[in-house]
Amino acid sequence: DGILRQAPTVESALKALADIGKVLRPPRKKGPGYIDPNIDPFTRSRIKGIQSLLALYTYPSSSTHGQWKKAAMNAAITLRRGNYCARVLRRLARQYIADRTVLPENPYGNWNETLLINEDLCNELMEYLQLLCSTKDENGRESGITAAKVQAWLARPDIMQKYGYTKTISLATAKHYLHALGFRFTSPTKGQYVDGHERADVRADRDKVYIPKLSDFRTRMRVFDKDGNDITAEVEAMVASGKRVVIWYHDESIFYAHDRHRKSWRHKDTSIKPHQKGEGVSLMVADFVSADFGWLVGPQTKRSARV
């Protein structure tokens, strides 16, 4: 990884600079002049950035001659970009120096049919999405990225006027844009917790103690069909020498202050973050229920056992 991040030699960068100039202005096969390279604006912008980086790095008169990172930063500034763009340009330039067939590709599909081909718009949209990720509500939760917010942002009059388009996009297109920008609608990745029900000792107790005991009880329990009809007599479920067994099940629900859907739009390269084990203040509602008698109540007061 460290080797791939090393600055190339000035000599190799100088040769790449000469070659990339021909990509932007391919010479005619016969006679003077150049032919149209037929490159979409997005790809052209990135190739121009690579060219600027290589020029700033190799020209002896450049203040960043031989200084790879500083040359990349200056090249990004010429594109009115910042640190992220500088990192991208360094990566793209190293790839091109290593293999002349590797050129930036437009990741947004048919450039004539998408607003994302406008790199200025694309970058401003990414800044807006990053802002959504960093903004917290009154409960300390992220505001969250949604396709509806992307759709609304692109429909803002100031944005439409700034980037010169008149048609709004559909919700489906907004989802497509999020996917093209590297976002995925998924649950947060978590790998730090283990399901306790799958522990060896828990499985052993379940298989060797709990299930055999429950099976024994079932021979003395009332049996119901799928419609709720008592069919105990039909299946002779009662054992003459034993007493009837009634199983009371503990039914419990917990409601959390921070209950929410886990799925959301997240960037595919987002690193795994530890999540709070708790969901905030909780309220537990518990009761007991049996197939024979329903919910548990007092025999005299008929008071519910629910808490």
C-alpha positions as CSV (number, residue, x, y, z in Angstrom):
1,D,0.0,0.0,0.0
2,G,2.9,2.3,0.9
3,I,4.6,1.6,-2.4
4,L,1.5,2.5,-4.4
5,R,1.4,5.9,-2.6
6,Q,5.0,6.8,-3.4
7,A,5.7,9.7,-5.7
8,P,6.7,8.7,-9.2
9,T,10.0,9.8,-10.7
10,V,10.1,13.1,-12.5
11,E,11.3,11.3,-15.6
12,S,8.3,8.9,-15.7
13,A,5.9,11.7,-15.0
14,L,7.4,13.8,-17.9
15,K,6.8,10.9,-20.4
16,A,3.2,10.5,-19.1
17,L,2.7,14.3,-19.5
18,A,3.6,14.1,-23.2
19,D,1.3,11.1,-23.8
20,I,-1.7,12.6,-21.9
21,G,-1.5,15.7,-24.0
22,K,-2.2,13.5,-27.1
23,V,-5.3,12.1,-25.3
24,L,-6.8,15.6,-25.0
25,R,-5.6,16.7,-28.5
26,P,-5.2,13.6,-30.7
27,P,-3.2,14.5,-33.8
28,R,-4.6,13.8,-37.3
29,K,-3.2,10.7,-39.0
30,K,-2.5,12.8,-42.0
31,G,-1.6,16.4,-42.1
32,P,-1.5,19.0,-39.4
33,G,-4.2,19.7,-36.8
34,Y,-6.1,17.6,-34.3
35,I,-9.2,15.5,-34.1
36,D,-12.1,15.6,-31.6
37,P,-11.2,13.1,-28.8
38,N,-15.0,12.7,-28.1
39,I,-14.5,12.8,-24.3
40,D,-17.4,13.8,-22.1
41,P,-16.9,16.8,-19.8
42,F,-16.6,14.8,-16.6
43,T,-13.7,12.7,-18.0
44,R,-12.1,15.7,-19.7
45,S,-12.0,17.6,-16.4
46,R,-10.2,14.8,-14.7
47,I,-7.7,14.3,-17.5
48,K,-7.0,18.0,-17.4
49,G,-6.4,17.7,-13.7
50,I,-3.9,14.9,-14.3
51,Q,-2.2,17.0,-16.9
52,S,-1.9,19.9,-14.6
53,L,-0.5,17.7,-11.8
54,L,2.1,16.2,-14.1
55,A,3.1,19.7,-15.5
56,L,3.4,21.3,-12.0
57,Y,5.5,18.3,-10.9
58,T,7.9,18.1,-13.8
59,Y,8.4,21.7,-15.0
60,P,11.7,23.0,-13.6
61,S,10.3,26.5,-13.3
62,S,7.3,25.3,-11.2
63,S,7.4,26.1,-7.5
64,T,6.3,22.5,-6.9
65,H,8.9,20.8,-9.1
66,G,9.6,17.4,-7.7
67,Q,7.0,17.9,-4.9
68,W,4.3,15.4,-5.6
69,K,1.7,16.3,-2.9
70,K,2.1,20.0,-3.3
71,A,1.8,19.7,-7.1
72,A,-1.4,17.7,-6.7
73,M,-2.8,20.3,-4.3
74,N,-2.1,23.1,-6.7
75,A,-3.6,21.1,-9.6
76,A,-6.7,20.7,-7.5
77,I,-6.8,24.4,-6.8
78,T,-6.8,25.1,-10.6
79,L,-10.0,23.0,-10.7
80,R,-11.4,24.9,-7.7
81,R,-11.2,21.8,-5.5
82,G,-9.5,20.8,-2.3
83,N,-7.7,18.0,-0.5
84,Y,-10.0,15.2,-1.7
85,C,-9.6,16.2,-5.3
86,A,-5.8,16.3,-4.8
87,R,-5.8,12.7,-3.5
88,V,-7.9,11.5,-6.4
89,L,-5.6,13.2,-8.9
90,R,-2.5,11.6,-7.3
91,R,-4.2,8.2,-7.6
92,L,-5.3,8.7,-11.2
93,A,-1.9,10.1,-12.2
94,R,0.0,7.1,-10.7
95,Q,-2.4,4.7,-12.5
96,Y,-1.8,6.5,-15.8
97,I,2.0,6.5,-15.4
98,A,1.9,2.8,-14.7
99,D,-0.5,2.0,-17.6
100,R,-1.3,4.4,-20.4
101,T,-4.6,2.5,-21.1
102,V,-6.0,3.4,-17.7
103,L,-7.9,6.7,-18.0
104,P,-10.6,8.2,-15.8
105,E,-14.1,6.9,-16.6
106,N,-17.4,8.7,-16.1
107,P,-19.0,6.6,-13.3
108,Y,-22.5,8.2,-13.8
109,G,-23.5,6.4,-17.0
110,N,-24.7,8.2,-20.1
111,W,-23.4,11.8,-19.4
112,N,-26.0,13.3,-21.7
113,E,-28.8,12.1,-19.4
114,T,-27.5,12.9,-15.9
115,L,-26.9,16.1,-13.9
116,L,-24.0,14.5,-12.2
117,I,-21.8,15.1,-15.2
118,N,-21.4,18.6,-14.0
119,E,-18.6,18.1,-11.6
120,D,-19.3,21.4,-9.7
121,L,-22.8,20.3,-9.1
122,C,-21.6,16.8,-8.2
123,N,-19.2,18.1,-5.6
124,E,-21.7,20.5,-4.1
125,L,-24.2,17.7,-3.8
126,M,-21.5,15.5,-2.0
127,E,-20.9,18.4,0.4
128,Y,-24.6,18.6,1.1
129,L,-24.7,14.8,1.8
130,Q,-21.7,15.0,4.1
131,L,-23.5,17.8,5.9
132,L,-26.5,15.6,6.4
133,C,-24.2,12.9,7.9
134,S,-22.7,15.3,10.4
135,T,-25.9,17.2,11.4
136,K,-27.5,15.9,14.6
137,D,-31.1,16.3,15.7
138,E,-32.2,17.1,19.3
139,N,-31.8,13.5,20.2
140,G,-28.2,13.3,19.0
141,R,-29.0,11.2,16.0
142,E,-27.8,11.9,12.4
143,S,-30.3,13.7,10.2
144,G,-29.7,11.0,7.6
145,I,-29.5,10.8,3.8
146,T,-32.7,10.1,1.9
147,A,-33.5,10.1,-1.8
148,A,-36.3,12.6,-1.0
149,K,-33.8,15.1,0.4
150,V,-31.6,14.7,-2.7
151,Q,-34.7,15.3,-4.9
152,A,-35.6,18.4,-2.9
153,W,-32.1,19.8,-2.9
154,L,-31.8,19.5,-6.7
155,A,-35.2,21.1,-7.1
156,R,-34.2,24.2,-5.2
157,P,-34.5,27.3,-7.4
158,D,-31.1,28.6,-6.5
159,I,-29.4,25.3,-7.4
160,M,-31.3,25.0,-10.7
161,Q,-30.4,28.6,-11.6
162,K,-26.8,28.2,-10.6
163,Y,-26.2,25.1,-12.8
164,G,-28.5,26.0,-15.6
165,Y,-31.1,23.2,-15.7
166,T,-34.9,23.5,-15.7
167,K,-36.3,20.0,-15.1
168,T,-36.6,18.4,-11.7
169,I,-35.8,14.7,-11.1
170,S,-38.0,11.8,-9.9
171,L,-37.5,10.0,-6.7
172,A,-36.2,7.0,-8.6
173,T,-33.6,9.1,-10.3
174,A,-32.5,10.5,-6.9
175,K,-32.0,6.9,-5.8
176,H,-30.0,6.3,-8.9
177,Y,-27.8,9.3,-8.2
178,L,-27.1,8.2,-4.7
179,H,-26.1,4.8,-5.9
180,A,-23.8,6.4,-8.6
181,L,-22.2,8.5,-5.9
182,G,-21.3,5.4,-4.0
183,F,-24.1,5.2,-1.5
184,R,-26.0,2.0,-0.7
185,F,-29.4,1.6,1.1
186,T,-28.3,-0.9,3.8
187,S,-28.1,-1.6,7.5
188,P,-25.0,-0.4,9.4
189,T,-22.3,-3.1,9.4
190,K,-21.7,-4.4,12.9
191,G,-19.3,-7.2,13.8
192,Q,-18.5,-6.6,17.5
193,Y,-21.4,-8.5,19.1
194,V,-22.1,-12.2,19.2
195,D,-25.5,-13.9,19.5
196,G,-25.5,-15.4,23.0
197,H,-28.1,-18.0,21.9
198,E,-25.5,-19.7,19.8
199,R,-23.0,-20.3,22.6
200,A,-22.0,-23.9,23.1
201,D,-23.3,-24.1,26.7
202,V,-26.6,-22.5,25.8
203,R,-27.1,-24.9,22.9
204,A,-26.3,-27.9,25.1
205,D,-28.8,-26.8,27.7
206,R,-31.5,-26.2,25.1
207,D,-31.0,-29.6,23.3
208,K,-30.3,-31.8,26.4
209,V,-32.5,-30.2,29.1
210,Y,-35.1,-27.8,27.9
211,I,-36.4,-29.5,24.8
212,P,-36.7,-33.0,26.3
213,K,-38.5,-31.6,29.4
214,L,-40.9,-29.6,27.2
215,S,-41.6,-32.7,25.2
216,D,-42.4,-34.6,28.3
217,F,-44.8,-31.9,29.4
218,R,-46.6,-31.9,26.1
219,T,-48.0,-35.4,26.8
220,R,-50.0,-33.9,29.6
221,M,-51.1,-30.6,27.9
222,R,-54.3,-29.7,26.2
223,V,-53.9,-29.7,22.4
224,F,-55.5,-27.3,20.0
225,D,-55.9,-27.4,16.2
226,K,-55.0,-24.5,13.9
227,D,-58.6,-23.0,14.4
228,G,-58.3,-23.0,18.2
229,N,-60.5,-26.1,18.8
230,D,-59.6,-28.3,21.7
231,I,-58.7,-31.7,20.3
232,T,-57.1,-33.2,23.5
233,A,-59.5,-36.1,23.7
234,E,-59.0,-37.0,20.1
235,V,-55.3,-37.4,20.4
236,E,-55.4,-38.8,23.9
237,A,-52.9,-36.3,25.1
238,M,-53.7,-36.7,28.7
239,V,-51.9,-39.3,30.8
240,A,-54.2,-41.1,33.3
241,S,-51.6,-41.2,36.0
242,G,-50.5,-37.6,35.7
243,K,-51.9,-34.2,36.3
244,R,-52.6,-31.7,33.5
245,V,-49.8,-29.3,32.7
246,V,-50.5,-25.7,31.9
247,I,-47.7,-23.7,30.6
248,W,-47.7,-20.0,31.2
249,Y,-45.6,-18.0,28.7
250,H,-44.0,-14.8,29.6
251,D,-44.7,-12.3,26.9
252,E,-42.6,-9.1,26.8
253,S,-42.2,-6.0,24.7
254,I,-39.7,-3.3,25.1
255,F,-40.2,0.2,23.6
256,Y,-37.1,2.4,23.3
257,A,-36.9,6.2,23.1
258,H,-34.6,5.9,20.0
259,D,-36.6,3.2,18.1
260,R,-35.9,3.7,14.4
261,H,-35.4,1.8,11.2
262,R,-31.8,0.6,10.8
263,K,-31.6,0.8,7.1
264,S,-30.5,4.0,5.5
265,W,-28.3,5.4,2.7
266,R,-24.6,4.9,3.7
267,H,-21.5,5.3,1.6
268,K,-20.1,1.9,0.6
269,D,-16.6,2.9,1.9
270,T,-17.8,4.1,5.3
271,S,-15.8,2.5,8.0
272,I,-17.5,0.4,10.7
273,K,-18.4,2.5,13.7
274,P,-19.3,1.1,17.1
275,H,-22.9,1.6,17.9
276,Q,-24.5,2.3,21.3
277,K,-25.7,-0.9,22.9
278,G,-28.7,0.9,24.3
279,E,-31.5,2.7,22.5
280,G,-32.1,5.3,25.2
281,V,-34.8,5.2,27.8
282,S,-36.9,2.1,27.6
283,L,-40.4,1.0,28.7
284,M,-41.0,-2.7,29.2
285,V,-44.6,-4.2,29.0
286,A,-44.8,-7.8,30.3
287,D,-47.6,-10.2,30.8
288,F,-48.3,-14.0,31.2
289,V,-50.5,-15.9,28.8
290,S,-51.5,-19.6,28.3
291,A,-53.4,-21.4,25.6
292,D,-55.8,-22.7,28.3
293,F,-56.8,-19.5,30.1
294,G,-55.6,-16.6,28.1
295,W,-54.0,-13.6,29.9
296,L,-53.2,-14.1,33.6
297,V,-55.7,-12.4,35.9
298,G,-56.5,-12.7,39.6
299,P,-59.2,-15.3,40.4
300,Q,-61.3,-12.9,42.5
301,T,-60.4,-9.4,41.5
302,K,-59.8,-10.3,37.8
303,R,-56.9,-7.9,38.0
304,S,-54.4,-8.2,35.2
305,A,-50.9,-9.4,35.9
306,R,-49.6,-7.1,33.2
307,V,-46.8,-4.7,34.2
